[in-house]
């Protein structure tokens, strides 16, 4: 093509147009979020509220299903571009994103004192805060009153002092299970994830990883975890009160909700689901079980917000995370999806909710029995390898040798972090 | 009028460009990437043979190689033989052929991801209809994907269910290309169906067999979705195909060099097997 004066002018005009558009966009500020795939109805109100409160910045989001979220973030953050500006960060991955320079240091952006200590711990690695606490979690033992009545068993009580032991859960489960009627004693919401299953060993005094977060051998394959995970294996292989191969947290609540399980060990976020979707289900809750010879330990931690250090709008994202972690949006978030609050002041804002038997249990768990997942930059590798091992254990095999084998694999993966 | 020399290339250009961008360039990047290491912050540096040395010392990698070879040694001949048998069935018009053809071709229309989700539910040990059927027949329920011994055979079964109709198409094309007079002449000379199959059909189908076997081998060595969706390599590494290991190295263990080294190994294995297969058919043709 010959370069004439007309084409040159047209090109210049077009270029200026793009430049102008870019300047306008920058002046306005945009934040793109890669967000966990919660229902849109639970996400949109918070983003709308932010956009209303901060008209100078336009925040938008893309919902990624939970099962694909980590891989998606790995690709997007690994590309080392400015997008996404913010993202849903699983709290134990804060250290991993931090040491890989995929999460911005938030020490000066947020006031740590406004959050529960366990949330700040989950967000931090060696004293530096790499994610903004957005929600935390606790687990409850849900039970189906009708199935307990049919089996002639008294259901567990809400009283923390009369917390059921795992042995009681197994016994009740055996009475309720009826494979011919596709009825199961117990459904575990995230039945292959360390988040949910580490407390089995921790309840017996085990420590899941060394203090420096870099060694699994001697910890995850120690006697406490061998005993705890052997008990878990028996739920599937000996007593057969739990359905093997049912791991998907998108499915497990529905197994309980549809009346096919006597007990459901699941997160507080299911309270709304059972209340709204399964109106005919007659259910109750009790505290998380523990081993008779051990101590109560409950899972905790949940979704935080990570900030991409390469964002083009540092002021905008700072405003975004301050907004999302402030009191009113946190109250709104709680109403949309009842995650356990991360802010201390929120516990006192809704006495009609938090001063009820269910939430008294949860508050107690978060403050006294919750043990965070190990703080390590290699959580992703640790979780994946242990997860595969937990799956395998549920179909039988020698628990000790499987754990020792997995611990060795984890140690090899954690070597790369020894100079961090 | 003779077309100019570049005209055929102009017509082929879009396809060649696609091939270059989506096949040749990624292969070259993979070959080069196998010799690199990426540090925690994403900086890449030359690492020599270290990724390959690490693979050579890794029992998990060797288990994957073993599983991948066993998988391919079973699934490729199985699919080729079944595809040929089905093509023979389809080649002759007869009662019920239309319905049979639909039944065989229907699985091709289902994506491999959907196939995986569907069969995962159908073969579920607890609530799956297949076990329901077994129970109703008085047979014991099977663990399928949840058993170390049954997971790989189950994987082979569902991949064959989906793939065999596709490969049958090529076999059907090959059968159609056999001149009918050759068979007619053999019939007149008194050759029975078995002798015609052995001495006429099979020798004339060599090219079709070669194509289907090589293409099927490449497809099955690159199989990923069912492992990712259903088994994630388990139970106990029994379905840990190399493609899944490559994915896992990159996305879970955050080791791009290892992932690309595994990809290169897969490429080399496919190249070697395809060369052997091609040579086998060529030698036969010359004989």
Contacts between the chains, C-beta under 8 A, distances in Angstrom:
chain1	res1	chain2	res2	distance
A	70	B	251	7.7
A	71	B	251	4.9
A	74	B	250	8.0
A	74	B	251	5.3
A	74	B	254	7.5
A	75	B	251	7.9
A	78	B	42	6.3
A	80	B	42	5.5
A	99	B	40	5.7
A	100	B	40	4.9
A	100	B	41	5.9
A	100	B	42	7.0
A	100	B	254	7.9
A	101	B	40	7.8
A	101	B	41	4.6
A	101	B	42	7.5
A	179	B	126	7.6
A	182	B	126	7.3
A	182	B	127	6.2
A	184	B	126	7.9
A	243	B	126	4.4
A	243	B	127	7.5
A	244	B	125	5.8
A	244	B	126	6.7
A	244	B	143	7.5
A	244	B	146	5.5
A	245	B	124	6.2
A	245	B	125	5.8
A	245	B	126	6.9
A	245	B	145	7.2
A	245	B	146	5.1
A	246	B	126	7.1
A	377	B	40	7.8
A	380	B	252	6.4
A	380	B	254	6.9
A	381	B	252	6.6
A	381	B	253	5.4
A	381	B	254	7.1
A	384	B	248	7.5
A	384	B	252	4.4
A	384	B	253	7.5
A	388	B	232	6.4
A	388	B	233	6.8
A	388	B	234	5.7
A	391	B	232	7.4
A	391	B	234	5.6
A	391	B	235	7.1
A	392	B	234	5.3
A	392	B	235	5.0
A	392	B	236	5.0
A	394	B	146	7.9
A	395	B	143	6.7
A	395	B	146	4.8
A	395	B	147	6.4
A	395	B	148	7.5
A	395	B	235	5.2
A	397	B	236	7.0
A	402	B	236	7.8
A	409	B	60	7.3
A	413	B	253	5.8
A	416	B	40	7.0
A	417	B	40	7.5
A	420	B	40	7.0
